[in-house]
Amino acid sequence: MFIVGAVATLVTVAPLFLGTTPFPTYMFVLSMLMGVGFLMAGAGVLRSAAAGRRTARAAGQVSEG
């Protein structure tokens, strides 16, 4: 999603610099996917870190017990 949003952002901003006709509104909506993709990646990192902590904690309890 991040890549799609990044490309849509570049495509949406390009006409502003080139002086051509701006794209329709749906292109601006597509460019918001970049933020959504970034949030999804961040949530995945947090979930992975939490799973790693749970695994380490469980391994520590087994060796102590």
OpenMM code with the backbone's topology and positions (N, CA, C; nanometers):
from openmm import Vec3, app, unit

residues = "MET PHE ILE VAL GLY ALA VAL ALA THR LEU VAL THR VAL ALA PRO LEU PHE LEU GLY THR THR PRO PHE PRO THR TYR MET PHE VAL LEU SER MET LEU MET GLY VAL GLY PHE LEU MET ALA GLY ALA GLY VAL LEU ARG SER ALA ALA ALA GLY ARG ARG THR ALA ARG ALA ALA GLY GLN VAL SER GLU GLY".split()
positions = [
    Vec3(0.0813, -0.1192, 0.0000),
    Vec3(0.0000, 0.0000, 0.0000),
    Vec3(0.0859, 0.1260, 0.0000),
    Vec3(0.1960, 0.1187, 0.0727),
    Vec3(0.2824, 0.2353, 0.0799),
    Vec3(0.3353, 0.2728, -0.0584),
    Vec3(0.3775, 0.1715, -0.1342),
    Vec3(0.4332, 0.1970, -0.2671),
    Vec3(0.3267, 0.2584, -0.3588),
    Vec3(0.2051, 0.2024, -0.3540),
    Vec3(0.0959, 0.2562, -0.4367),
    Vec3(0.0692, 0.4012, -0.3989),
    Vec3(0.0662, 0.4292, -0.2702),
    Vec3(0.0434, 0.5662, -0.2242),
    Vec3(0.1561, 0.6602, -0.2622),
    Vec3(0.2795, 0.6111, -0.2547),
    Vec3(0.3938, 0.6945, -0.2905),
    Vec3(0.3910, 0.7297, -0.4397),
    Vec3(0.3609, 0.6309, -0.5229),
    Vec3(0.3526, 0.6569, -0.6672),
    Vec3(0.2376, 0.7530, -0.6969),
    Vec3(0.1235, 0.7319, -0.6320),
    Vec3(0.0091, 0.8211, -0.6532),
    Vec3(0.0420, 0.9636, -0.6086),
    Vec3(0.1190, 0.9772, -0.5016),
    Vec3(0.1588, 1.1101, -0.4558),
    Vec3(0.2474, 1.1785, -0.5588),
    Vec3(0.3440, 1.1038, -0.6116),
    Vec3(0.4321, 1.1617, -0.7142),
    Vec3(0.3535, 1.2013, -0.8392),
    Vec3(0.2617, 1.1156, -0.8793),
    Vec3(0.1813, 1.1444, -0.9988),
    Vec3(0.0894, 1.2638, -0.9738),
    Vec3(0.0384, 1.2769, -0.8540),
    Vec3(-0.0528, 1.3868, -0.8218),
    Vec3(0.0205, 1.5201, -0.8121),
    Vec3(0.1413, 1.5180, -0.7592),
    Vec3(0.2159, 1.6418, -0.7382),
    Vec3(0.2851, 1.6884, -0.8667),
    Vec3(0.3174, 1.5966, -0.9558),
    Vec3(0.3914, 1.6315, -1.0780),
    Vec3(0.3240, 1.7424, -1.1604),
    Vec3(0.1926, 1.7382, -1.1837),
    Vec3(0.1309, 1.8458, -1.2632),
    Vec3(0.1434, 1.9841, -1.1992),
    Vec3(0.1531, 1.9887, -1.0680),
    Vec3(0.1668, 2.1181, -1.0012),
    Vec3(0.3002, 2.1833, -1.0364),
    Vec3(0.4055, 2.1001, -1.0503),
    Vec3(0.5370, 2.1529, -1.0860),
    Vec3(0.5508, 2.1749, -1.2362),
    Vec3(0.4798, 2.0937, -1.3141),
    Vec3(0.4919, 2.1029, -1.4595),
    Vec3(0.3965, 2.2057, -1.5207),
    Vec3(0.3044, 2.2567, -1.4421),
    Vec3(0.2118, 2.3578, -1.4910),
    Vec3(0.1003, 2.3011, -1.5782),
    Vec3(0.0735, 2.1723, -1.5689),
    Vec3(-0.0334, 2.1111, -1.6481),
    Vec3(-0.1608, 2.1025, -1.5652),
    Vec3(-0.2639, 2.0434, -1.6224),
    Vec3(-0.3926, 2.0306, -1.5542),
    Vec3(-0.3808, 1.9321, -1.4376),
    Vec3(-0.4285, 1.9691, -1.3194),
    Vec3(-0.4222, 1.8773, -1.2056),
    Vec3(-0.5105, 1.7540, -1.2272),
    Vec3(-0.4749, 1.6475, -1.1589),
    Vec3(-0.5514, 1.5233, -1.1685),
    Vec3(-0.6806, 1.5347, -1.0883),
    Vec3(-0.7765, 1.4438, -1.1147),
    Vec3(-0.9034, 1.4472, -1.0390),
    Vec3(-0.8832, 1.4124, -0.8914),
    Vec3(-0.9871, 1.4342, -0.8152),
    Vec3(-0.9812, 1.4175, -0.6699),
    Vec3(-0.9445, 1.2770, -0.6269),
    Vec3(-0.9860, 1.1751, -0.7030),
    Vec3(-0.9567, 1.0385, -0.6585),
    Vec3(-0.8065, 1.0118, -0.6520),
    Vec3(-0.7260, 1.0843, -0.7260),
    Vec3(-0.5808, 1.0668, -0.7174),
    Vec3(-0.5288, 1.1155, -0.5820),
    Vec3(-0.5883, 1.2209, -0.5290),
    Vec3(-0.5488, 1.2684, -0.3969),
    Vec3(-0.5873, 1.1664, -0.2897),
    Vec3(-0.7011, 1.1008, -0.3089),
    Vec3(-0.7434, 0.9956, -0.2161),
    Vec3(-0.6462, 0.8777, -0.2238),
    Vec3(-0.6043, 0.8409, -0.3440),
    Vec3(-0.5074, 0.7322, -0.3593),
    Vec3(-0.3748, 0.7654, -0.2919),
    Vec3(-0.3361, 0.8914, -0.2954),
    Vec3(-0.2090, 0.9282, -0.2340),
    Vec3(-0.2131, 0.9123, -0.0821),
    Vec3(-0.3326, 0.9094, -0.0242),
    Vec3(-0.3447, 0.8867, 0.1201),
    Vec3(-0.3128, 0.7428, 0.1582),
    Vec3(-0.3067, 0.6537, 0.0606),
    Vec3(-0.2704, 0.5154, 0.0896),
    Vec3(-0.1274, 0.5045, 0.1415),
    Vec3(-0.0443, 0.6026, 0.1109),
    Vec3(0.0927, 0.5999, 0.1599),
    Vec3(0.0926, 0.6014, 0.3133),
    Vec3(0.0118, 0.6888, 0.3707),
    Vec3(0.0021, 0.6944, 0.5164),
    Vec3(-0.0583, 0.5685, 0.5750),
    Vec3(-0.1585, 0.5134, 0.5074),
    Vec3(-0.2215, 0.3896, 0.5543),
    Vec3(-0.1212, 0.2747, 0.5513),
    Vec3(-0.0434, 0.2660, 0.4447),
    Vec3(0.0594, 0.1623, 0.4354),
    Vec3(0.1651, 0.1782, 0.5423),
    Vec3(0.2025, 0.3020, 0.5720),
    Vec3(0.3006, 0.3274, 0.6768),
    Vec3(0.2467, 0.2839, 0.8132),
    Vec3(0.1197, 0.3135, 0.8400),
    Vec3(0.0583, 0.2714, 0.9670),
    Vec3(0.0494, 0.1189, 0.9769),
    Vec3(0.0168, 0.0537, 0.8656),
    Vec3(0.0098, -0.0926, 0.8662),
    Vec3(0.1474, -0.1537, 0.8932),
    Vec3(0.2508, -0.0966, 0.8344),
    Vec3(0.3862, -0.1470, 0.8581),
    Vec3(0.4264, -0.1258, 1.0038),
    Vec3(0.3941, -0.0104, 1.0587),
    Vec3(0.4242, 0.0163, 1.1993),
    Vec3(0.3516, -0.0777, 1.2924),
    Vec3(0.2258, -0.1067, 1.2626),
    Vec3(0.1495, -0.2011, 1.3445),
    Vec3(0.2107, -0.3399, 1.3362),
    Vec3(0.2582, -0.3782, 1.2199),
    Vec3(0.3238, -0.5083, 1.2043),
    Vec3(0.4514, -0.5180, 1.2846),
    Vec3(0.5285, -0.4100, 1.2875),
    Vec3(0.6520, -0.4083, 1.3665),
    Vec3(0.6198, -0.4211, 1.5145),
    Vec3(0.5184, -0.3480, 1.5603),
    Vec3(0.4808, -0.3565, 1.7023),
    Vec3(0.4305, -0.4953, 1.7395),
    Vec3(0.3502, -0.5561, 1.6516),
    Vec3(0.3010, -0.6915, 1.6790),
    Vec3(0.4151, -0.7918, 1.6826),
    Vec3(0.5114, -0.7771, 1.5940),
    Vec3(0.6262, -0.8669, 1.5897),
    Vec3(0.7114, -0.8517, 1.7160),
    Vec3(0.7301, -0.7288, 1.7596),
    Vec3(0.8076, -0.7059, 1.8818),
    Vec3(0.7369, -0.7658, 2.0027),
    Vec3(0.6058, -0.7510, 2.0086),
    Vec3(0.5290, -0.8074, 2.1203),
    Vec3(0.5370, -0.9599, 2.1188),
    Vec3(0.5288, -1.0199, 2.0016),
    Vec3(0.5388, -1.1661, 1.9925),
    Vec3(0.6769, -1.2127, 2.0343),
    Vec3(0.7805, -1.1402, 1.9965),
    Vec3(0.9167, -1.1750, 2.0383),
    Vec3(0.9337, -1.1663, 2.1885),
    Vec3(0.8748, -1.0626, 2.2498),
    Vec3(0.8821, -1.0509, 2.3964),
    Vec3(0.8094, -1.1654, 2.4651),
    Vec3(0.6914, -1.2019, 2.4106),
    Vec3(0.6179, -1.3137, 2.4702),
    Vec3(0.6972, -1.4425, 2.4599),
    Vec3(0.7599, -1.4661, 2.3468),
    Vec3(0.8397, -1.5869, 2.3273),
    Vec3(0.9580, -1.5890, 2.4227),
    Vec3(1.0258, -1.4752, 2.4363),
    Vec3(1.1417, -1.4675, 2.5270),
    Vec3(1.0989, -1.4869, 2.6710),
    Vec3(0.9858, -1.4282, 2.7073),
    Vec3(0.9346, -1.4434, 2.8435),
    Vec3(0.8980, -1.5888, 2.8719),
    Vec3(0.8345, -1.6554, 2.7752),
    Vec3(0.7975, -1.7956, 2.7925),
    Vec3(0.9214, -1.8846, 2.8015),
    Vec3(1.0223, -1.8553, 2.7248),
    Vec3(1.1472, -1.9339, 2.7306),
    Vec3(1.2173, -1.9124, 2.8643),
    Vec3(1.2107, -1.7908, 2.9179),
    Vec3(1.2707, -1.7619, 3.0472),
    Vec3(1.1996, -1.8340, 3.1599),
    Vec3(1.0690, -1.8489, 3.1534),
    Vec3(0.9927, -1.9173, 3.2580),
    Vec3(1.0198, -2.0662, 3.2544),
    Vec3(1.0385, -2.1235, 3.1362),
    Vec3(1.0647, -2.2667, 3.1253),
    Vec3(1.2002, -2.2995, 3.1840),
    Vec3(1.3026, -2.2183, 3.1580),
    Vec3(1.4364, -2.2469, 3.2083),
    Vec3(1.4475, -2.2216, 3.3585),
    Vec3(1.3669, -2.1309, 3.4124),
    Vec3(1.3709, -2.1025, 3.5555),
    Vec3(1.2959, -2.2075, 3.6356),
    Vec3(1.1901, -2.2644, 3.5772),
    Vec3(1.1021, -2.3550, 3.6492),
    Vec3(1.1585, -2.4881, 3.6642),
] * unit.nanometer
topology = app.Topology()
chain = topology.addChain("A")
for resn in residues:
    res = topology.addResidue(resn, chain)
    for name in ("N", "CA", "C"):
        topology.addAtom(name, app.Element.getBySymbol(name[0]), res)
